[in-house]
Amino acid sequence: LWEPAVLARRLWRTDGTSMGTFPLGDLNLNVDLDPYSIPYEPIYPTEMVRTADGGLLYLGDSPFYGNELYRTDPAVTSSVLAVDTNLGVTRDSTPHSFTTMGAHVYFLANAADGAIGLWRTDHDGNRLERVADVANAGQAGDMSEMQDRLFFYVETADHVANTLWVSDGTATGTQPLLELSGRHFPDTEGDTEIYRNPNYAVTPAGYLFRGPDCEIWRTDGTPTGTTSLETGQCAGSFVWSDDRLYFSNFAGVWASDGRTAHVEFIAPRPENYSQLAPVFAAHRVLYLQGAEGNGEEATPVLRVWSADQTETRILGPLRPREMMIQGDSVLLAVDTGLWRTDGTPVGTELVAEIGKPQNLRLLDGRVYFLAFVGYDELYGLWTTDGTAAGTRAVLEFNDLPWRPINYAQPFPELRMEVLADTLFLWAWQRTDQVISALETLDTCDLWRIDPTAAILTPVQTISSVKNEAGAPWLEIYPCGWDLLPGRFLAMPDLAQMNERLFFAQTDVSHGREPWVLGTDDRPAAAYTVHAAVTGNGAVQVEPVQSTYAPGSEVIFSATPATD
């Protein structure tokens, strides 16, 4: 329902019958904001984390709250604001780096004054709290967990200093560990045109990272346990596999046990290569992305190395955006098609010649992915068992819930995830509803997919304002730039816990906030509410119910006493 001041969207649920189709509630979005300005800021990968009762924490956007944390109910029938970290201020909190540790999901978020804090919520998306402040401004991210400790990096706003932090989940236990040099976050997280392999790794040997002298350092999370391995080699592009740390530098590729100063030279960088870096490992084969030549004239080359080789071998002129292990093979998502390899040149072949396969997701032994075919670049849902004969379209473009798009930019438009043996699809729809002279309203619809029966069920519609006046790369997409992985071969930023998915999402009603998605049933009602009143005032409770389910939002309003 479109009105001048309010866009009212109602969430419905259906089992495919008239009797089984009913509304779940109203979601009223105030879009009469003139102007509705959203300053351009670095966007972090979309994230979701699963909670114990089956719901999800994820990110939403609102002119009332800004970019804040939201959660769905366990049955994925509705979504609500989980927390407004900037209460009373319309500013995005932009939560990111969702990481599970113990019974909590941790993430980093921005305050109204630009300060960055470490936050956490329990496993069901409730009782969210701010753990500690980590910076007054700048950026923070690349968070991971090892042995009940969180490790993440904080960079100053002037990009001068970047510091490794550690946290045990408490305010006093959240401290800077070591200041680094030469380490910076990407200027644009959504830029996937450059490999930005991580220069850190969680390993049995400890948390390994590139230190201030570009050497390999190791830490157990304490100042005394943070030391350089003193290998004598500058290290970058870390890949841990088969109890070894593989890394690269200008000379070539090396291996370290991650514990001592000893390193082994694996292979030299080929002549005329401007890049050679380890990017993936599977079945005792190390995959290396190379670039032959320099600048725009450079040709991508995928190479491999194994312990029985003295030098790397060429698999082909490939530059995979995603790689996934499937049985004894590795699937490669390349812009021009889907490939498979057993790690040898002879065993590398084209599975399907389709455009920009992406979002490779494993479900019931098969891989599902999104790709387009034909001149019009129309997307469809595909599946494969790793063979050409076993690769087919599940849903064509006309079967899927999105509108034709005027230009092809695949990564911002859609996204697919697997949760509790279920496929979920986010699809961008350009509604082009005019809000003001400079703005239109688009939507990002969340759908549940049954790939066997090829049936889609709507879960929720998320609306977002897109600024048509800005350059294309400044446009705000309802499914978000945050859907792009920050690095090649990196999964989007999200977390799962107890069959709940926690992620970040932007919408016009709530800003960029955390959301939570779940597939299990809503917990049984267990709580009653009673307001004790002193004097002759009164307290109203909304909504009025005999009992309330865990996690329900209850609003108390008071009428003051008259004397």
N, C-alpha and C positions, 0 to 999 in steps of 0.2 A: 504494500500500500504506500503510494507516494503522496506526500503532502508537502506544502512549502517549507515547513520547519522540521518535520520528523519523517524519517524513513522507517516504517514499521515492518519488521521481518519476523514471521512466526515460524518456529521450528516444528515440523511435523514428523510423524513416524508411521510407517505402513508395513503390513505383511503381505501386501498385494491384493487385499480385499477391501470392500467399502467399509465393512464393520471394523476392520483392523487398521483403519486410517484415521488418525486423530492428532490434534495439536498438543504439543508438549509445553508450550509457553511462549511468551512474547519476548522479542529482543528489539527494543526501541532505540534507534540510533539517531542522535541529534546531528544533522549534517548542515544546518543553517549557520555555518560559520563563515563570516566574510570579513577579512580573508581567513582561510584555514591554511596557515603556513607551517610547513615542516622543514626546518633547516636540514641541509644535507650533512649527514654524519656518517662515519664508517659503519657499515652494516655487518653484523656477525652472522654466522650460519644459523639456519633455523634449527631449533632444538625442541625435543620433547622427552619427558621422563615418565615412566610408568609408576603408578603408586599401588599400594597394597590392595586396595579395594577394586582395582581394575580401571580406574580413571587415568587421565593424563594431565600433566602440567605442561602448559605451553604459553606462548607469548601472544598478546593482543594489543590493539592500539585504540585509543579513545581520546576525543577532545575533552572529556571530563577528567580522565585519569592519566592520560599519556600512555607510554609504552610500559605495560605492567604484566604481572603474572596472572594467568587464568588456569582454571581446571575444568574438566568435564566431570559429569557424574559417572559412576562406574558402568552404567549401561550405555554410555555414549549417547545419551538422549538430550543433553543440554550442556552448555559451557557457562561458567561463571568466573568472575574475577577472583583470583586466589589471594592476591595482595596488591595494594597500591603502594609501592615503595616510595613514591613521592606524593604523599597525601596532601590534597588541597592544591596541587600544582599540576597543570596539564603538561607533562613532560615525559617522554619515553624513558623507561628504566633500562631498556635494551638488554635484557638478561641474556647471557651466553655462557659458553663453557660448562654446560650441564654435566655433572660428574657424580656418580654414586659412590658413597663410602658408608659402610655400616648400614644403618636403617634410615639414612637421610640422602637426599639429593641436593648437591651444592651447585651454586652458580654465581657468576659475577654480574653486578648490575650497577647502573649509574644513578646517582642522586640528583635532585633538582639543581644543586649548585655545581654539578659536574664531577663531584667526588665519586670514586669507585669503591664499592663494598663487596664483601663476600657474604652471600646469603645461603640459607638452607631451608628445606622443608622436609617434613617426614615422608615416609614411604607412600602415604595415601594422598599427598598434596595439601594437607592441612598443617596448621601451626607453623607457619613460615616465620622466620626470624633472621635478623641481620646479625651475622657473626662478628664481623670486624670491618673497619675501614682500612683500605690498602693504599689509596692515593687520592690527592686532592683534585687531580685532573690527569689527562693522558689516556692510555689504553692498557688493558689487561686481558690476558687470555692464555691459550695453550695449556689448559689445566688438565692434569691427569692424577690418578691415585696409585699409590704404592704402599703396601703394608700399613694401612690406616693413616696415611699422610697424604695431603694434597700438595701438589707442586704446580705453580703457575708463574707467569711472568708479568711484570708491571713496567710500562715504559712511560717516561715523563712526556708532557705535552710538547716539549721542544725537541723530542726524539734524541736527546743527548744521552740519557741514562736508561738502561734496561736492567731490571733486577729480578733474580730468581727468588720467589717467596715459597714458604712452606707453612702448612696449617694442619693441626690435629683436630680441627672442627670447633675450637674454642677461641675466644677473643685473645686470651693471653698466649695461646699456642699458635697464633697467626703472626708470623714475623718475616722480615726480609732475611734471606740467607746469604746471597752473594751478588754483588754488582758486576754486570757483564759489560763488555764493549763490543761494538760491531754487530749487535743483534737488534733487529727492528721488525715490527709487525708490518705486513703488507700495507701499502697506502690504500688499496681497495681490496677488501676481503673477497669481493665477487670476481676479481680478475683471475681467470683460469688460463690465461695465455702464457703464463710463466710457471715453471715448476718451482714450488717452494717446499721442498721436502723437509720434514722436521729435523731439527738439530738437537733432539733429545729422544730418549727411549726408556721405557719402564722394562727392566730386565731382572732376572734372578740375581744378577751381580750387583744390583742397586739401580738407582736413578742415574742414568748417564746423560750428560749434556755437554754442549760446546762451551767451554769456559772463557774467561776474560782474555786468555792468551791464545784463543782458538784451538787449544788442546782439548782432549777428552778429559772431562772431570767426572767424578763419581761422588754421590752423597747418599747418606742414610737419613737425611732430614735434620741433622744436627751440625752446628758449626765445626765441631772437632772431627766429624765424620765426612767432611766435604774436602776433597783433595784432588789434585791433578794426577792423572796416570803417568804423566811425563813420558809420552811416547816419542816426542820429537817430531810429531806430524800435526799439521793443521787439519782439522776434521770438519766435515759437513755432510749433510744428506745421510742421516742415520737409518739403517735397517737392521733389526735384530732377528736372527734366524739361526737355528741349529746351534744354540749356545755361543754364538759369535756376533759381534757387532761389525757390520760392514759400513764403511764410510768412504768418501771420496775427497780428493783435493786436486790441485792442478796436475800433479804427476800421474794420477790414476786412481785405482780402487784398492783399498786396504781392508784388513780384517784384524780385530782385536778380541781378546777374551773378556774385556771389560773389567778386568781385575788387576792386571799387571801392566808394566811398561812395554811388554813385548807386542809387536805388531807384525803382520805378514803382508808383503806386497802381492796383491792378487793379479792385477793386470795393468799395463800402462794405458794411458789415454791414447787412442789412435791418432795418427798424424792428421792434421787439418780438422780435428774435432774441437769445437768451442765448448762442448759440454759432454760429460759422461758421469752419471750419478746413479747409484742403486735406488730403485723405486719399489721393488716388490720381491718376495721370496716365496717359493712353494716347491715341495717335493725335492728339496736339496738343490734347487736351481735358483740362482740370483739373476734377477732381471734388471737391466741397466738402460736408462734412457740417454741416448746420445744425440748430438746435433752436429752434423757435418757441415762445415762452413761457418760463416758469421752473419749476424744480423738477419735481415729479411730473406737473404739468399740461403740461409741454413736449411738443411734437409733433416727431418727427424729420422732417427735410426734406433730401433729397439734391438739390444744385444743381450746375450745370456752368458753366464759363467757357472761352472760346477767344479767340484773338487778334482775331477779327473782331467781338467783342462789347464793349459798353461797360458791361455789367452782367451779373450772373449770372442764369441761368434755372433754373426748377424742373423737375426730372425727375419727382418724385413724393414722397409721404410714406414714404420708404424709409430704412432704416438697415441697410445691408449689414454682415454679419459677415466676409464674405470677398468679394474681387473678383479676377477672373482675365481676362486677355486671351485671346480665342479668335478668331483670324482678324481680321476688321475690327470685331468687336464686343467688348464687355466683359460677362462674366457676373457677376451679383450674387446672392450667397447671403443671402437675407432670411429671417427667422424664419417667414414665412408662405408662402414659395415661392422658386422659382428664376426670376430675371429676366435679360433681356438688353437691352443698349442700344448704340446707335451714337453716343451722346453728345448726342442731341437728344430733346426731349420726344416728338415724333412717333415716333421710332425706339426708344422704350422700351416693352417689353411683357413680360407674364408668360409664361414658358415652361412652367412646371408648378406647380400649386398643391399643394405637398407641404410637410411640416413640417420646419423647421430643417435645410435642406440644409447640409452642412459637409464639410470635408476635400476641397475641389475639387482634383483631381489630373489632370494631362494625360498621356495615354498613347496613342501611335499615332494622334494627331489627334482623339481623343475625350476628353471630360472625364468622369471617374468621381467619384462622390461618395456620401456616406452621407446618408440622410434617412428620415423615418418618415411613415406614412400611417395614417389611421383614428383612431378614438377611443382605442384601446389604445396608440397611439404606438409601434408596433413597427418597428424599424429594418430597412432593406434597403440593398443596394448598387444604385445607379442609374448610368446613363450618359446623356450627351446630346451631340448635335452642334450645340447652340445653337438648335434649333427644337423646337416642341411635338411634331411628328410624330416627331422623332428622339430623343425622351426616353423612356426605358423602364427598368423594373426589370431588373437582371441576376440578382440573388439576393434572394429574399424572406426575411422574418424566419426562417421555419422552415428555410430552407436554410443559414442562417448559424450559426456556432458559439457562440451565447451564450444564456443563459437569460432568461426573462421577468424584468423588474425591477419592483419595487414602486412606484417613482416615477420620473418622467422628469427626468433631469439629463443632457442629451445629451453635453456636452463631456467630463466625466470618464469616460464609459463606453467609448469606442472611439476608434480613430484609424487612419488609413490613409496610407501613404507609397508613393512610386514609387522603385524602385532598380533600375538596370540593366534597364529595360523590364519590370519585374515589380512587381505590386501586393502590398504587405504590409499585413495588418490586425491590429491589436491589439484584442481583444475582452474585456470584463470579464464574468466569470461569478461570480454570487453562489452560492458553495457552501454558505455558512452552517455550515461545520464548526466546532463549538465547541472552542476551545482552553482558555479559562478562563471564569470567571464574567463577565468583561467583554469577551471577545474572540472573534471568529470569523475564519475563514480564507477569503479569497476568492482568485480567480486571475485573471490577465490572460494570455490565450492569444495567441501570435503565430502567424499563419497566412500562407501564400503563396496568392495568388489567381490563377487563370487565368480572366480575364473572358470570353474567347471561348468556352471550353468550360464555364464556370461550375463550375469544380472548385476546391476548397480543399484545401491540403496543410498539415498541422500542422508547425510549426517548433519551438516550445518553449512550455512552460507556466511561467509566472512566478507564484509565490504571494506573498501579502501579508496581513498581519494588519490587520483593521479593528476599531477600537474602537467597540463599539455603545453604550457608556455616555456618550460625548461628544455634543455637539451635532452635527447633520448636517454642518455646514461644517468640523468638525474630524476627520471620518472620513477614514481613509487608504485610498484606492482603489488597487487593485493596478495599474491602468493609469495612475493618478496624476493628481492635480490639475495636475501638470506638463504634461499634455497640452493644457491651456488655453493659448492664446497670451496673453502678458502684456498685449497691447494689441489693440484692435480692428484688423482688417485686417493683423495681424502673423502670420507663419508661426511654428509651434513652433520652439523653439531646438534646432537640430541642424546637422550639417555632413556633407557628402559629399566623399570624396577617393578617387580611383582605384576607383570602383565599390564603395566601402564607406560605410556609414552609421554615424555616431557619434552616440550619444544617451544620455540619462540614464534610468535605470529603477530602480524600487524593488521589491524582493522580500524575503520573510521570511528568506531564507538569507544575503543579503549586504548588506542595507541599501540606501541610495540611492547608486548608483555608476555610473560610465560603462560602457556596453556598446558592442559593435561588431557590425554585421551585414553579411554579405557573401553574394554569390551565385556566385562563381567557384569553381573547384576548389582543393582544398588543395595547397599547394606540394609538390613531390616531396621525399621524405626526403633530407637532404643532410649531416647531422652525425652523428658518432660521439662517444661519451663515454668518457673514461678517467680514473679517479681514482688519482692517485699518492699512495701511503701511505708515511710515514716512521715507523720504529719498528715495534712489534708491534701497533698498533691496526688498525682495519678501517673501511672506508667502504662503506656500502650505497647503491645507486642505484635509485630507483624513478621510473617504471616501467623494467623491464629490456627494452631493445630493441636490435637490431643497429644501426639508424640512427634518427635523429629529424628530424622536419620542422622547418623554421624556425619559431620562436615556440613550440615545445613547452615545457611546464613539466617540469623534472626536479628531483626532491628528493634531496638528499644528506644522509645521516645518518651520524654517526661513533660508533664504539665507541672510547673513549679507550685509550691504551696502559696497560699494567699496571705499568710501571716508568718 
